[in-house]
């Protein structure tokens, strides 16, 4: 009788362990699935510099072009914004990256006129392309850790948007 009870307990324990592992693996997979939906271009952060191959970005599930690149060597998630003049960095992210303000300015945004700080980013990179001394802004009104990749970096590319893809090709020098 005791042997039967201990076998039953071991069986229940194994079944419980199986279901816990099954749920944990499912949650891990689903988290990765959601992350890929939010930023389908996260792999660009590991791209090797050099070459003239175009960068092809997939539109995120929310309809934006998101990509992971680097500012001063640190990984940063970007929302590509051809309507932004500068690479705009939220104040909390700027603090974490150690960015220093070089002056203040007023900016016209979708949310109205706001005051922010100007800065120079030593290096910005995306998909194997990098640029030095990129003009940026530190925007105290922006929340989160997503920076706007504006034209101070994107002006180095010919930009083509078709359907759900954005293709960035290095601009030819005049």
C-alpha positions as CSV (number, residue, x, y, z in Angstrom):
1,X,0.0,0.0,0.0
2,X,2.8,2.4,0.9
3,X,4.7,1.5,-2.3
4,X,1.6,2.2,-4.3
5,X,1.1,5.6,-2.6
6,X,4.8,6.6,-3.2
7,X,4.6,5.6,-6.9
8,X,1.5,7.6,-7.2
9,X,3.2,10.7,-5.6
10,X,6.2,10.3,-7.9
11,X,3.9,10.1,-10.9
12,X,1.9,13.2,-9.9
13,X,5.2,15.0,-9.2
14,X,6.5,14.1,-12.7
15,X,3.2,15.2,-14.3
16,X,3.3,18.5,-12.4
17,X,7.0,19.0,-13.5
18,X,6.1,18.3,-17.1
19,X,3.3,20.8,-17.1
20,X,5.4,23.5,-15.4
21,X,8.1,23.0,-18.0
22,X,5.6,23.0,-20.8
23,X,4.1,26.3,-19.6
24,X,7.6,27.9,-19.1
25,X,8.7,26.9,-22.6
26,X,5.4,28.2,-24.1
27,X,5.8,31.5,-22.3
28,X,9.4,31.8,-23.4
29,X,8.4,31.1,-27.0
30,X,5.4,33.5,-26.9
31,X,7.6,36.3,-25.5
32,X,10.0,35.9,-28.4
33,X,7.1,35.9,-30.8
34,X,5.8,39.2,-29.4
35,X,9.2,40.7,-29.5
36,X,9.6,39.8,-33.1
37,X,6.2,41.3,-33.9
38,X,7.2,44.6,-32.2
39,X,10.7,44.8,-33.7
40,X,11.2,42.4,-36.6
41,X,14.6,44.1,-37.3
42,X,16.3,43.5,-34.0
43,X,19.0,41.3,-35.7
44,X,20.5,44.4,-37.3
45,X,22.3,45.3,-34.0
46,X,24.7,42.4,-34.7
47,X,25.4,43.3,-38.4
48,X,29.1,43.6,-39.3
49,X,30.2,47.0,-40.5
50,X,31.3,47.6,-44.1
51,X,30.0,46.8,-47.5
52,X,27.4,48.7,-49.6
53,X,24.6,46.2,-49.4
54,X,21.2,47.8,-48.7
55,X,19.5,47.5,-45.4
56,X,16.0,46.0,-45.7
57,X,13.6,46.6,-42.8
58,X,10.3,44.9,-42.2
59,X,7.3,47.0,-41.0
60,X,6.4,46.1,-37.4
61,X,3.0,44.8,-36.4
62,X,2.1,48.3,-35.3
63,X,2.8,49.7,-38.7
64,X,6.1,51.4,-37.9
65,X,9.7,50.7,-39.0
66,X,11.6,49.6,-35.8
67,X,15.2,48.5,-35.8
68,X,17.9,47.9,-33.2
69,X,21.1,49.7,-33.8
70,X,23.8,51.4,-31.6
71,X,24.6,54.8,-30.2
72,X,28.2,55.1,-29.0
73,X,28.5,51.3,-29.1
74,X,25.4,50.6,-26.9
75,X,22.4,48.8,-28.3
76,X,19.4,51.1,-28.8
77,X,15.9,50.4,-30.3
78,X,15.0,52.9,-32.9
79,X,11.8,54.0,-34.5
80,X,12.8,55.3,-38.0
81,X,11.2,58.7,-38.5
82,X,11.9,60.6,-41.7
83,X,10.0,63.5,-40.3
84,X,12.4,64.0,-37.4
85,X,15.4,66.3,-38.0
86,X,17.7,64.7,-35.4
87,X,18.2,61.4,-33.8
88,X,16.0,62.1,-30.8
89,X,16.9,60.3,-27.5
90,X,14.6,60.2,-24.4
91,X,16.2,61.9,-21.4
92,X,16.4,58.7,-19.4
93,X,18.2,56.8,-22.3
94,X,20.5,59.8,-22.8
95,X,21.5,59.7,-19.1
96,X,22.2,55.9,-19.4
97,X,24.3,56.5,-22.5
98,X,26.2,59.3,-20.9
99,X,25.2,61.9,-23.5
100,X,26.0,65.5,-22.7
101,X,23.9,68.5,-23.8
102,X,25.6,71.2,-25.9
103,X,22.8,73.7,-25.8
104,X,19.1,74.0,-25.7
105,X,16.6,74.4,-28.5
106,X,12.8,74.4,-29.3
107,X,11.4,71.5,-31.3
108,X,8.2,71.3,-33.2
109,X,6.8,67.8,-32.6
110,X,3.5,65.9,-33.3
111,X,2.6,66.9,-29.7
112,X,3.4,70.6,-30.1
113,X,6.4,72.8,-29.4
114,X,8.8,71.4,-26.8
115,X,12.1,72.5,-25.3
116,X,15.0,70.0,-25.5
117,X,18.7,69.8,-25.5
118,X,21.1,69.4,-28.5
119,X,23.9,66.9,-28.4
120,X,26.4,65.2,-30.7
121,X,26.4,61.4,-30.8
122,X,29.9,60.1,-31.3
123,X,28.7,57.2,-33.4
124,X,25.4,55.9,-34.6
125,X,25.2,52.5,-36.4
126,X,22.5,50.5,-38.1
127,X,22.8,47.3,-40.0
128,X,26.5,47.5,-40.7
129,X,26.5,51.2,-41.5
130,X,27.9,53.7,-39.0
131,X,28.3,57.5,-38.9
132,X,30.4,59.7,-36.6
133,X,29.4,63.0,-35.0
134,X,25.7,62.7,-35.7
135,X,23.5,65.6,-34.4
136,X,21.0,64.5,-31.9
137,X,18.5,65.9,-29.4
138,X,17.8,64.9,-25.8
139,X,14.0,65.0,-25.4
140,X,12.7,65.1,-21.8
141,X,9.1,64.6,-23.0
142,X,9.9,61.3,-24.6
143,X,9.2,58.2,-22.5
144,X,10.7,54.8,-22.6
145,X,13.9,53.6,-24.2
146,X,13.0,53.9,-27.9
147,X,14.9,56.6,-29.8
148,X,13.8,58.3,-33.0
149,X,16.2,57.8,-35.8
150,X,15.8,61.1,-37.7
151,X,17.3,62.6,-40.8
152,X,20.6,63.6,-39.2
153,X,21.5,59.9,-39.7
154,X,19.0,58.8,-42.4
155,X,20.2,61.5,-44.8
156,X,23.1,59.3,-45.7
157,X,20.7,56.9,-47.4
158,X,18.4,56.7,-50.4
159,X,15.1,55.6,-48.8
160,X,12.5,53.5,-50.6
161,X,9.3,52.4,-48.9
162,X,7.1,49.8,-50.7
163,X,4.3,47.8,-49.0
164,X,5.7,46.5,-45.7
165,X,9.4,47.1,-46.5
166,X,11.8,50.0,-46.2
167,X,15.1,49.7,-48.1
168,X,18.0,52.0,-47.1
169,X,20.8,52.2,-49.7
170,X,23.9,54.3,-49.1
171,X,23.4,57.6,-50.9
172,X,25.8,58.2,-53.8
173,X,28.1,61.2,-53.3
174,X,27.4,64.1,-55.7
